[in-house]
């Protein structure tokens, strides 16, 4: 007997949860969102790749705004750019504003989102996707991301955490740390009003401590 299909989780929810579980809950449970200079820059950048289409260049077929799905994990989303190598292997490229020299914890969130795209592409096209790239607009440089076993394990854990968050509907406490400074939801979140418990911090940080 076939199992029931999973309720779809947006790929963006994985990055939101990795950055801050409360941000994820506000966006994907409470359905609220606010703009700030950082989100506006991101939207301006993505306008360049949000129109579906394709082109051929340097032996590559390049797809823009490609819809993605992974039935195994119940993920849906869209890739900014996917470059198809001559043998048909897909190579995801995610566009980000800012410089490639980001704080390690923020870079880890970007890596997670890109790797989740790779897992979708593997299921869709039946080919291994061992790596992808993050393109940072300010520095106009790519940063290569290896989609290794460590990153794949983090995706599995993050999907499970987001699915439980959506199931319970409970609002996690705010982090009340450096993550809050650039968050467009800071006024709605009010992070100064309630500090996270040590248990909450330990659960979140454990996601980024999977051994290679």
NORJO-V840128 format. One line per field, one symbol per residue. ss: DSSP state (H for helix, E for strand, L for the rest). psi: psi as a letter, one per 40 degrees, with the letter a starting at -180 (. if undefined). burial: + if it has 24 or more other C-alpha atoms within 12 Angstrom, else -. A space follows every 10 residues. Layout:
ss=???
psi=???
burial=???
//
This chain:
ss=LLLLLLLLEE HHHHHHHHHL HHHHHHHHLL LLLLLLHHHH HHHHHHLLLL LLEEEEELLE EEEEEEEEEE LLLLEEEEEE EEEELLLLLE EEEEEELLLL LLLHHHHHHH HHHHHHHHHH HHHHHLLLLL EEEEEELLLL EEEEEELLHH HHHHHHHHHH HHHHHHHHLL LLLLLLLHHH LLLLLHHHHL HHHLLLLHHH HHHHHHLLLL LL
psi=hiihiihihi dddddddddh dddddddede fiiiiadddd dddddeddee hiiiihhfei hhhifhiiih ddefiiahhd hhhhideehi hihhhiiaie giiddddddd dddddddddd ddddefiige iaihhhddef iihhhhgadd dddddddddd ddddddddei hiiidfaddd deheeddddg dedhiiiddd dddddddffh i.
burial=-------+++ ++++++++++ +++++++++- ---------- -----+--+- ---------- -+++++++++ --++++++++ ++++----++ ++++++++-+ -----+++++ ++++++++++ ++++----++ ++++++---- --+-++++-- +++++++++- +++-++---- ++++++--++ --+-++--+- +--------- ---+--++-- --
//
